[in-house]
Amino acid sequence: MMGPAHSLSGAAAWLGVGAAAAAAGHSMPWPVLVAGALICAGAALAPDLDHKAATISRAFGPVSKGLCEVIDKLSYSVYKATKKQGDPRRSGGHRTLTHTWVWAVLIGAGASALALVGGRWAVLGILFVHMVLAVEGLLWRAARVSSDVLVWLLGAASAWILADVLHQPGNGSDWLFSAPGQEYLWLGLPIVLGALVHDIGDALTVSGCPILWPIPIGRKRWYALGPPKGMRFRAGSWVELKVLMPVFMLLGGMGGLAALGVI
């Protein structure tokens, strides 16, 4: 999938979680619903850190471009070190390590740990990165014609406002994890979900996605999961743009209304 579809699916997924949480008696305060949807939309771009031409590679200028090169090489090294006889030869690391459940869990757990240890500034950093990515993904047309600096300023302002709102009593800094010292532990959840939604989206495309690594399937450790080949589509095709993106918008809207108790 392309960046906009990934971000829309991430936002829709978190709004769906909000609806499910409300039905289970753990309703999200509206700041958690909004912040989580934006974080999940941004996190849904993050697995493409292994692709130098992806949306995320442009998001933070030379920093993100350099990081993409490092992650690509790291992913390729892990692929070579762990592949089985049935796995094909590759020339790069795209759609390998960062497109697995292991990576999703690690980055989500890392973000939660960082928020707990680093306090407000860590929370601001996590929010800033994901707000910028959310702008790049959800407002892709505007982001492409505007200055990177303006996008960063929008991300920074959004992060600052959301951090202040969430910190107010009852607004969700301790949502779901309410024990003393567990504030913002939930921040890792939309990050894990965003990464997994990205992987599922890529699994629907022609190449599939090795979500289950390192669990071996037959003679492959990097087995590319996906539906039957006749049901797959190419990234950027009309199926993605004309069918899936409107569906994500509709499901996200319904999930958000259900999470807020409107329907």
C-alpha positions as CSV (number, residue, x, y, z in Angstrom):
1,M,0.0,0.0,0.0
2,M,0.9,3.6,-0.3
3,G,1.4,6.0,2.6
4,P,-2.1,7.7,2.6
5,A,-3.9,4.3,2.7
6,H,-1.6,3.1,5.5
7,S,-2.3,6.2,7.6
8,L,-6.0,6.0,7.0
9,S,-6.1,2.4,7.9
10,G,-4.1,3.1,11.1
11,A,-6.5,5.9,12.2
12,A,-9.5,3.7,11.4
13,A,-8.1,0.8,13.4
14,W,-7.6,2.9,16.6
15,L,-11.1,4.4,16.3
16,G,-12.3,0.8,16.0
17,V,-10.4,-0.1,19.2
18,G,-12.1,2.9,20.8
19,A,-15.5,1.5,19.9
20,A,-14.5,-1.9,21.2
21,A,-13.1,-0.4,24.4
22,A,-16.3,1.5,25.0
23,A,-18.4,-1.6,24.5
24,A,-16.1,-3.4,27.0
25,G,-16.5,-0.7,29.7
26,H,-13.1,1.0,29.3
27,S,-14.2,4.0,27.3
28,M,-11.4,6.2,26.1
29,P,-11.5,9.9,27.0
30,W,-11.8,11.9,23.8
31,P,-8.1,13.1,24.0
32,V,-6.9,9.5,24.1
33,L,-9.2,8.7,21.1
34,V,-7.9,11.6,19.1
35,A,-4.2,11.3,20.1
36,G,-4.3,7.5,19.6
37,A,-5.8,7.8,16.2
38,L,-3.1,10.3,15.1
39,I,-0.3,8.2,16.6
40,C,-1.7,5.1,15.0
41,A,-1.9,6.9,11.6
42,G,1.7,8.0,12.0
43,A,2.9,4.6,13.2
44,A,1.3,3.0,10.2
45,L,4.0,4.6,8.1
46,A,6.9,3.5,10.3
47,P,7.5,-0.1,8.9
48,D,8.6,1.5,5.6
49,L,11.8,2.8,7.4
50,D,13.5,0.1,5.3
51,H,12.5,1.8,2.1
52,K,14.5,4.9,1.0
53,A,11.7,6.1,-1.3
54,A,8.8,5.8,1.2
55,T,6.9,8.7,2.7
56,I,8.7,8.3,6.0
57,S,12.1,8.8,4.4
58,R,11.1,12.4,3.5
59,A,9.4,13.2,6.8
60,F,12.4,14.5,8.7
61,G,14.8,15.5,6.0
62,P,18.4,14.1,6.1
63,V,17.7,12.5,9.5
64,S,15.0,10.2,8.2
65,K,16.8,9.5,5.0
66,G,19.9,8.4,6.8
67,L,17.9,6.3,9.3
68,C,16.1,4.6,6.4
69,E,19.5,3.6,4.9
70,V,20.6,2.2,8.3
71,I,17.4,0.2,8.8
72,D,17.5,-1.1,5.2
73,K,21.0,-2.5,5.8
74,L,20.1,-3.9,9.3
75,S,17.0,-5.6,7.9
76,Y,19.0,-7.1,5.0
77,S,21.6,-8.4,7.4
78,V,18.9,-10.0,9.6
79,Y,17.3,-11.6,6.5
80,K,20.5,-13.1,5.3
81,A,21.4,-14.4,8.8
82,T,18.0,-16.1,9.4
83,K,16.6,-17.2,6.0
84,K,16.0,-20.8,5.2
85,Q,16.5,-22.7,1.9
86,G,13.1,-21.8,0.6
87,D,13.5,-18.1,1.0
88,P,14.4,-16.2,-2.2
89,R,17.6,-14.2,-2.7
90,R,17.2,-10.5,-2.1
91,S,19.2,-7.4,-2.8
92,G,17.8,-5.2,0.0
93,G,15.9,-5.3,3.3
94,H,12.5,-3.9,2.3
95,R,9.5,-5.8,3.6
96,T,11.6,-7.9,5.9
97,L,12.4,-7.1,9.6
98,T,10.3,-4.0,10.0
99,H,7.3,-5.8,8.5
100,T,7.0,-8.4,11.3
101,W,5.1,-8.7,14.5
102,V,8.4,-8.8,16.4
103,W,9.3,-5.3,15.2
104,A,5.8,-4.0,16.0
105,V,5.9,-5.3,19.5
106,L,9.5,-4.0,20.1
107,I,8.8,-0.5,18.9
108,G,5.6,-0.3,20.9
109,A,7.2,-1.6,24.1
110,G,10.1,0.7,23.5
111,A,7.8,3.7,23.2
112,S,5.9,2.8,26.4
113,A,9.2,2.3,28.3
114,L,10.5,5.7,27.0
115,A,7.4,7.5,28.1
116,L,7.5,6.0,31.6
117,V,11.2,6.7,32.1
118,G,11.5,10.0,30.2
119,G,8.4,11.8,31.5
120,R,6.9,14.8,29.7
121,W,9.8,15.4,27.2
122,A,9.7,11.8,26.1
123,V,5.9,12.0,25.6
124,L,6.4,15.2,23.6
125,G,9.0,13.5,21.5
126,I,6.8,10.5,20.8
127,L,3.8,12.7,20.0
128,F,5.9,15.0,17.7
129,V,7.3,12.2,15.6
130,H,3.9,10.6,15.1
131,M,2.1,13.9,14.5
132,V,4.5,14.8,11.7
133,L,4.0,11.3,10.2
134,A,0.2,11.6,10.5
135,V,0.3,14.9,8.7
136,E,2.5,13.4,6.0
137,G,0.1,10.4,5.6
138,L,-3.3,11.9,6.1
139,L,-2.7,15.3,4.5
140,W,-0.3,14.0,1.9
141,R,-1.4,16.5,-0.9
142,A,-0.9,19.5,1.4
143,A,2.3,18.1,2.9
144,R,3.9,17.6,-0.6
145,V,3.4,21.2,-1.6
146,S,4.2,22.8,1.7
147,S,7.6,23.4,3.4
148,D,9.0,20.6,5.6
149,V,9.4,23.3,8.3
150,L,5.7,24.1,8.3
151,V,4.8,20.4,8.7
152,W,7.3,20.1,11.6
153,L,5.8,23.2,13.2
154,L,2.3,21.7,12.9
155,G,3.5,18.5,14.4
156,A,5.2,20.3,17.3
157,A,2.2,22.4,18.0
158,S,-0.1,19.4,17.9
159,A,2.2,17.4,20.2
160,W,2.4,20.3,22.7
161,I,-1.3,20.8,22.8
162,L,-2.2,17.1,23.1
163,A,0.4,16.6,25.8
164,D,-1.1,19.4,27.9
165,V,-4.7,18.1,27.3
166,L,-3.8,14.5,28.1
167,H,-2.1,15.6,31.3
168,Q,-5.2,17.1,32.8
169,P,-7.0,14.9,35.3
170,G,-9.6,12.7,33.7
171,N,-8.2,13.3,30.2
172,G,-6.5,10.0,29.8
173,S,-2.8,10.0,30.8
174,D,-3.6,6.9,32.9
175,W,-6.2,5.4,30.6
176,L,-6.3,1.6,30.9
177,F,-3.2,1.5,33.0
178,S,-4.2,3.3,36.2
179,A,-1.7,2.2,38.8
180,P,0.7,4.9,40.1
181,G,3.6,5.4,37.8
182,Q,1.9,3.8,34.8
183,E,0.9,7.1,33.1
184,Y,1.2,7.0,29.3
185,L,1.9,3.3,29.3
186,W,-0.9,3.0,26.7
187,L,1.1,5.1,24.2
188,G,2.7,1.9,22.9
189,L,-0.6,0.3,21.9
190,P,-1.4,2.6,18.9
191,I,2.2,2.2,17.8
192,V,2.0,-1.6,17.8
193,L,-1.4,-1.5,16.1
194,G,-0.2,1.0,13.5
195,A,2.7,-1.3,12.5
196,L,0.5,-4.4,12.4
197,V,-2.1,-2.7,10.3
198,H,0.6,-1.6,7.9
199,D,1.8,-5.2,7.6
200,I,-1.7,-6.5,7.0
201,G,-2.2,-3.9,4.3
202,D,1.0,-4.9,2.6
203,A,-0.1,-8.5,2.9
204,L,-3.0,-7.7,0.6
205,T,-0.7,-6.6,-2.2
206,V,1.0,-8.6,-4.8
207,S,4.2,-9.2,-2.8
208,G,2.6,-10.2,0.5
209,C,4.2,-9.6,3.8
210,P,6.3,-11.8,6.2
211,I,4.3,-10.8,9.3
212,L,4.9,-14.1,11.2
213,W,8.7,-14.1,11.1
214,P,10.6,-15.8,12.7
215,I,8.1,-18.6,12.8
216,P,9.0,-21.0,9.9
217,I,6.3,-22.1,7.4
218,G,7.5,-25.0,5.4
219,R,10.9,-24.3,3.9
220,K,10.6,-20.6,4.5
221,R,11.2,-18.4,7.5
222,W,10.2,-15.3,5.7
223,Y,7.0,-16.6,4.3
224,A,5.0,-13.8,2.6
225,L,1.5,-14.0,4.0
226,G,-1.4,-12.9,1.8
227,P,-4.8,-13.9,0.3
228,P,-5.0,-16.0,-2.9
229,K,-3.1,-14.3,-5.7
230,G,-6.3,-13.5,-7.6
231,M,-7.4,-11.3,-4.7
232,R,-4.2,-9.3,-4.4
233,F,-3.7,-5.8,-5.9
234,R,-0.7,-3.6,-6.7
235,A,0.2,-0.7,-4.4
236,G,-1.4,2.6,-5.7
237,S,-3.9,0.7,-7.9
238,W,-7.6,1.7,-8.2
239,V,-8.6,-0.9,-5.6
240,E,-6.6,1.0,-3.0
241,L,-7.6,4.5,-4.0
242,K,-11.2,4.0,-5.0
243,V,-12.3,1.1,-2.7
244,L,-10.1,0.7,0.3
245,M,-9.5,4.3,1.2
246,P,-13.2,5.3,1.2
247,V,-13.9,2.1,3.3
248,F,-11.2,3.1,5.8
249,M,-12.8,6.6,6.1
250,L,-16.3,5.1,6.6
251,L,-15.2,2.5,9.2
252,G,-13.1,5.1,11.0
253,G,-16.0,7.5,11.2
254,M,-18.3,4.8,12.5
255,G,-15.7,3.7,15.0
256,G,-15.2,7.2,16.3
257,L,-18.9,7.8,16.7
258,A,-19.3,4.5,18.6
259,A,-16.3,5.3,20.8
260,L,-17.9,8.6,21.8
261,G,-21.2,7.0,22.5
262,V,-23.0,8.8,19.6
263,I,-24.2,5.6,18.0
